[in-house]
Every structure is written in C-alpha cells, then in structure tokens.
C-alpha cells in the first residue's frame, strides 16, 4: 500500500495494490476509483485534497507484522 501526495497539483493518491487498472470510475468530479479486471479496488485519487482532507497529518494504525 502506498500513499502519495503531490503538492504541486494538490492530489492525494492511495494505492491499495499494484495491479493493472481495468477501469477508472469517477465517484464525483474530484474523486476517482481505479479497479482491476476482477473488480478489486486498486487505488483512489482525491483532487483538491488539502480542502477535503488533512494531508499534513497521517496516522497509521493496525499494521500487521
């Protein structure tokens, strides 16, 4: 899993799996969901992220060893 923030475009991308994307679905005008052939979610992208989330603060919980 990767979390990337692009300050120059104010875009937040959360990648759940490194798979080939079969389809990108617009959830709204600023949110895109990427899915693979089998329908599993690969990633979600948020445009204008600093207005919609707290991109400067990240908390990670429940990481398995």
Backbone as JSON Lines, residues from 0, in Angstrom:
{"i":0,"aa":"X","n":[0.85,-1.18,0.0],"ca":[0.0,0.0,0.0],"c":[0.89,1.24,0.0]}
{"i":1,"aa":"X","n":[0.55,2.2,-0.85],"ca":[1.31,3.44,-0.94],"c":[0.36,4.62,-0.83]}
{"i":2,"aa":"X","n":[0.81,5.64,-0.14],"ca":[0.08,6.89,-0.06],"c":[1.0,7.97,-0.6]}
{"i":3,"aa":"X","n":[0.53,8.67,-1.64],"ca":[1.34,9.72,-2.26],"c":[0.53,11.01,-2.3]}
{"i":4,"aa":"X","n":[1.21,12.1,-1.97],"ca":[0.6,13.42,-2.07],"c":[1.46,14.27,-3.0]}
{"i":5,"aa":"X","n":[0.83,14.88,-3.98],"ca":[1.5,15.73,-4.94],"c":[1.12,17.18,-4.64]}
{"i":6,"aa":"X","n":[2.05,17.89,-4.0],"ca":[1.8,19.26,-3.56],"c":[1.5,20.2,-4.73]}
{"i":7,"aa":"X","n":[2.19,20.0,-5.85],"ca":[2.02,20.9,-6.99],"c":[0.62,20.84,-7.6]}
{"i":8,"aa":"X","n":[-0.06,19.69,-7.48],"ca":[-1.42,19.56,-8.02],"c":[-2.46,19.37,-6.92]}
{"i":9,"aa":"X","n":[-2.02,19.33,-5.66],"ca":[-2.91,19.11,-4.51],"c":[-3.73,17.84,-4.69]}
{"i":10,"aa":"X","n":[-3.02,16.76,-5.07],"ca":[-3.65,15.48,-5.34],"c":[-3.14,14.42,-4.36]}
{"i":11,"aa":"X","n":[-4.07,13.67,-3.78],"ca":[-3.74,12.58,-2.87],"c":[-4.13,11.27,-3.53]}
{"i":12,"aa":"X","n":[-3.18,10.33,-3.61],"ca":[-3.44,9.03,-4.2],"c":[-3.12,7.95,-3.17]}
{"i":13,"aa":"X","n":[-4.1,7.09,-2.93],"ca":[-3.9,5.94,-2.04],"c":[-3.97,4.7,-2.91]}
{"i":14,"aa":"X","n":[-2.83,4.01,-3.02],"ca":[-2.74,2.8,-3.83],"c":[-2.83,1.59,-2.91]}
{"i":15,"aa":"X","n":[-3.82,0.74,-3.14],"ca":[-4.04,-0.42,-2.29],"c":[-3.3,-1.65,-2.79]}
{"i":16,"aa":"X","n":[-3.17,-1.75,-4.11],"ca":[-2.47,-2.89,-4.7],"c":[-1.84,-2.45,-6.01]}
{"i":17,"aa":"X","n":[-0.72,-3.06,-6.35],"ca":[-0.02,-2.75,-7.59],"c":[-0.52,-3.71,-8.66]}
{"i":18,"aa":"X","n":[-1.62,-3.33,-9.3],"ca":[-2.25,-4.17,-10.32],"c":[-2.54,-3.33,-11.55]}
{"i":19,"aa":"X","n":[-2.76,-4.01,-12.66],"ca":[-3.17,-3.31,-13.87],"c":[-4.59,-2.78,-13.68]}
{"i":20,"aa":"X","n":[-4.78,-1.52,-14.01],"ca":[-6.08,-0.89,-13.85],"c":[-6.93,-1.19,-15.07]}
{"i":21,"aa":"X","n":[-8.1,-1.77,-14.85],"ca":[-9.01,-2.09,-15.94],"c":[-9.99,-0.95,-16.2]}
{"i":22,"aa":"X","n":[-10.34,-0.23,-15.13],"ca":[-11.33,0.83,-15.26],"c":[-11.12,1.88,-14.18]}
{"i":23,"aa":"X","n":[-11.33,3.13,-14.55],"ca":[-11.32,4.23,-13.59],"c":[-12.73,4.79,-13.53]}
{"i":24,"aa":"X","n":[-13.27,4.86,-12.32],"ca":[-14.65,5.3,-12.13],"c":[-14.65,6.64,-11.4]}
{"i":25,"aa":"X","n":[-15.32,7.62,-11.97],"ca":[-15.48,8.92,-11.31],"c":[-16.56,8.79,-10.24]}
{"i":26,"aa":"X","n":[-16.17,8.95,-8.98],"ca":[-17.16,8.91,-7.9],"c":[-17.85,10.26,-7.78]}
{"i":27,"aa":"X","n":[-17.1,11.32,-8.04],"ca":[-17.62,12.68,-8.17],"c":[-16.61,13.44,-9.0]}
{"i":28,"aa":"X","n":[-16.74,14.74,-9.14],"ca":[-15.84,15.47,-10.03],"c":[-14.4,15.55,-9.54]}
{"i":29,"aa":"X","n":[-14.15,15.17,-8.28],"ca":[-12.8,15.26,-7.71],"c":[-12.3,13.96,-7.11]}
{"i":30,"aa":"X","n":[-12.99,12.85,-7.37],"ca":[-12.6,11.57,-6.78],"c":[-12.68,10.47,-7.84]}
{"i":31,"aa":"X","n":[-11.58,9.73,-8.0],"ca":[-11.52,8.66,-8.99],"c":[-11.14,7.36,-8.3]}
{"i":32,"aa":"X","n":[-11.88,6.3,-8.62],"ca":[-11.63,4.96,-8.08],"c":[-11.1,4.09,-9.22]}
{"i":33,"aa":"X","n":[-9.93,3.47,-9.02],"ca":[-9.34,2.59,-10.02],"c":[-9.57,1.14,-9.6]}
{"i":34,"aa":"X","n":[-10.07,0.32,-10.54],"ca":[-10.33,-1.08,-10.24],"c":[-9.65,-1.98,-11.28]}
{"i":35,"aa":"X","n":[-9.34,-3.21,-10.85],"ca":[-8.74,-4.19,-11.75],"c":[-9.85,-5.01,-12.43]}
{"i":36,"aa":"X","n":[-9.46,-5.95,-13.29],"ca":[-10.41,-6.76,-14.04],"c":[-11.44,-7.47,-13.16]}
{"i":37,"aa":"X","n":[-11.0,-7.98,-12.01],"ca":[-11.88,-8.74,-11.14],"c":[-12.76,-7.86,-10.26]}
{"i":38,"aa":"X","n":[-12.62,-6.54,-10.39],"ca":[-13.44,-5.61,-9.62],"c":[-12.84,-5.16,-8.31]}
{"i":39,"aa":"X","n":[-11.64,-5.64,-7.99],"ca":[-10.97,-5.21,-6.76],"c":[-10.45,-3.78,-6.91]}
{"i":40,"aa":"X","n":[-10.56,-3.01,-5.85],"ca":[-10.1,-1.62,-5.86],"c":[-8.58,-1.61,-5.81]}
{"i":41,"aa":"X","n":[-7.97,-0.88,-6.75],"ca":[-6.51,-0.73,-6.8],"c":[-6.08,0.56,-6.12]}
{"i":42,"aa":"X","n":[-6.84,1.65,-6.36],"ca":[-6.44,2.96,-5.84],"c":[-7.63,3.91,-5.83]}
{"i":43,"aa":"X","n":[-7.47,4.96,-5.04],"ca":[-8.43,6.05,-5.03],"c":[-7.63,7.35,-5.06]}
{"i":44,"aa":"X","n":[-8.1,8.29,-5.86],"ca":[-7.41,9.57,-6.04],"c":[-8.35,10.71,-5.68]}
{"i":45,"aa":"X","n":[-7.84,11.64,-4.88],"ca":[-8.61,12.82,-4.45],"c":[-7.95,14.08,-5.01]}
{"i":46,"aa":"X","n":[-8.66,14.81,-5.84],"ca":[-8.2,16.13,-6.29],"c":[-8.59,17.16,-5.24]}
{"i":47,"aa":"X","n":[-7.87,18.27,-5.18],"ca":[-8.11,19.33,-4.18],"c":[-8.07,18.73,-2.77]}
{"i":48,"aa":"X","n":[-7.1,17.86,-2.55],"ca":[-7.02,17.06,-1.33],"c":[-6.9,17.9,-0.06]}
{"i":49,"aa":"X","n":[-6.17,19.0,-0.11],"ca":[-5.98,19.8,1.11],"c":[-7.27,20.47,1.57]}
{"i":50,"aa":"X","n":[-8.24,20.59,0.67],"ca":[-9.54,21.16,1.04],"c":[-10.51,20.08,1.53]}
{"i":51,"aa":"X","n":[-10.18,18.81,1.27],"ca":[-11.08,17.72,1.59],"c":[-10.56,16.8,2.69]}
{"i":52,"aa":"X","n":[-9.25,16.86,2.95],"ca":[-8.63,16.0,3.96],"c":[-7.55,16.8,4.69]}
{"i":53,"aa":"X","n":[-7.0,16.21,5.72],"ca":[-5.86,16.81,6.4],"c":[-4.6,16.1,5.89]}
{"i":54,"aa":"X","n":[-4.12,16.54,4.73],"ca":[-2.99,15.86,4.08],"c":[-1.68,16.03,4.83]}
{"i":55,"aa":"X","n":[-1.62,16.95,5.74],"ca":[-0.38,17.2,6.5],"c":[-0.25,16.29,7.73]}
{"i":56,"aa":"X","n":[-1.31,15.53,8.04],"ca":[-1.28,14.67,9.21],"c":[-1.72,13.25,8.79]}
{"i":57,"aa":"X","n":[-0.85,12.29,9.02],"ca":[-1.13,10.9,8.65],"c":[-0.94,10.02,9.89]}
{"i":58,"aa":"X","n":[-1.94,9.2,10.17],"ca":[-1.86,8.25,11.26],"c":[-2.08,6.86,10.67]}
{"i":59,"aa":"X","n":[-1.2,5.92,10.99],"ca":[-1.32,4.56,10.52],"c":[-1.55,3.66,11.74]}
{"i":60,"aa":"X","n":[-2.6,2.88,11.69],"ca":[-2.94,2.0,12.82],"c":[-3.11,0.57,12.35]}
{"i":61,"aa":"X","n":[-2.85,-0.35,13.24],"ca":[-3.13,-1.77,12.98],"c":[-2.28,-2.41,11.91]}
{"i":62,"aa":"X","n":[-0.99,-2.11,11.86],"ca":[-0.11,-2.71,10.88],"c":[0.3,-4.1,11.38]}
{"i":63,"aa":"X","n":[0.03,-5.11,10.55],"ca":[0.38,-6.48,10.9],"c":[1.86,-6.71,10.67]}
{"i":64,"aa":"X","n":[2.45,-7.54,11.5],"ca":[3.89,-7.85,11.36],"c":[4.13,-8.84,10.26]}
